[in-house]
Amino acid sequence: MLLGMDDAQQADLRLALKDVAHVVRSKTSADQIAAEYKSLNPGAAIVSVHSDTPALFGIIHNISAAGGIVIVVSETKDPELILRSMRAGAREFVLESDHEELRLAVRTHAKSTVGAGELGQVVTIFGSKGGVGATAIATNLAGAMQRRNLRVCLVDLDLYLGDVLAFLDIPGSYSITDVLANMNRLDRDLLASSVTKHRSGINVLAQSSKVEEAEQIKGPDVAALLEFLRRNYDFVIVDGVRGFDEISLAALDGSQHVFMTLTQDVPAVRNGQRCLELFGRLQYDQGRVKLLLNRYVKASKITIEVVGETLGQPLTHTISNDFLLLIDAINRGVLLTEVAPRARITQDIEGLIPHLLPERAPRMRRQSLLGTLFGKKVVDGTT
């Protein structure tokens, strides 16, 4: 919600935030602002203040008192304006011209536009590089959740060359663009009857059946889609997020959990370092990004301790290496839970679920005393 702005300011900020948020402008009278805020329930209010607009500080106070989040923008970082804004309850003070800082403030402070108690969780399986097994993890994690009677939707955001439909050997009868075009008309039952279903019960949503429409999908569309799906499923598992383009950032911003997937090789770990730096610059909550080591081999020279120390963050979970079993399941279009429910790799993937339920989250084994005594190891090009 934009407040206290003329048409030029409003147009400028709308353009700056087009990939981050849906923007609405309010022209309601000051005494009705709090009521409108409660009615619309926006993620945040952005208020433009100047020394000659003292009434706006009262509006900031009223919105904050109503439980809202206020981000203040101004032409200059005047100390008096900053102090008055913060005293009124603002969370952030940003220069109007600093669009990057404003986008960061919105990502950091804006809340979901729907009550958290009504929403499921978005889990993105993010590969530190290509070929680390993210799609196999995403599909089989969705299957493991489905077996626990959770409502699950598996979304493939590789809009052109996604593999989810192929991994599950199902046709893509209903696409992401179809859902986006009909979100206002779809209730839970109609959505469930429209998306593609795997025989395991997983609901699957992809675009690769209608690649020609993929260019229509933009970052705000992905953000809106994930919010919509959260209202209808316990978990939304997202695959196909690679890099930090517009689509990927929208998915990452909309995720409550990001499993960054690595393997025991130098390129994967180095890319993991770079990704963690970018996640830090995006100011993601410390617990949002979890490190997942796939195809774990105990005898590898790049050990769990080496990976964790190199990245500066402990690994959350490991998945054992069983290529023959996995590729057989993929080629048959079935899930590991269907063909080998007791296999180590199957149990490892099921072991991700407690990490999404904090009260039952397991802990990784601490580094041994000998490992500590012999000092820190770091992955480099000669490892």
TAFEN-V641230 format. One line per field, one symbol per residue. phi: phi as a letter, one per 30 degrees, with the letter a starting at -180 (. if undefined). psi: psi as a letter, one per 40 degrees, with the letter a starting at -180 (. if undefined). burial: 1 if it has 24 or more other C-alpha atoms within 12 Angstrom, else 0. A space follows every 50 residues. Layout:
phi->???
psi->???
burial->???
This chain:
phi->.cbibdddddddddddcdccadcbccbddedcddddddddhddacccccb dcbddddddeddddddjdcbccbadbcdedddddddddjddabbdedcdd ddddddddcdcddbeddccdccbcccddadicjddddddddedddddcic dbbccccddcbdcedddchbdcdbcddddddbedcccedddddcddcddd jdcbbbcddbedcddddbedddeddddddddcbdbccccicbibdedddd ddddcdbbcdcbbdbeedddddedddddddddhdeeddcccbcchdbddd dddedddddddiadddabbdcbdddddddddcibcdddcbdcdddddddd ddeedcbedbddcdddddddddddidcbdbdcd
psi->hhifiiddddddddddededihhihheiideeddddddddfidihhhhii degddddddddddddeeihhhhiidighdddddddddeeidihihdegdd dddddddddhiieihdeeiaihhhhhhdiieefddddddddddddddefi hhhhhhegedfieddddefiigdhidddddeedeehadddddedihhiee ehhhhieeegdeededhiddddddddddddeeidhhhhiehhafaddddd dddehdhhhhhiigiddddddddddddddddefiidedhihhhifhhdei dgidddddddefhiidiihihgdddddddddefiiddddgdeiddddddd edddeegdeehiiihiiidddddeihihhaee.
burial->11111000110011011111111111000000110111001111111111 00000111111111000111111100000011011101111111110010 11111111111110000011111111111001111111111111110001 11111111100111111101111111111100100000001101111101 11111111110001001111111111111111111111111110001111 11111111111111111111111011001001010001111111110000 01111111011011111111110011001100111111000000111111 111011000000000000000000000110000
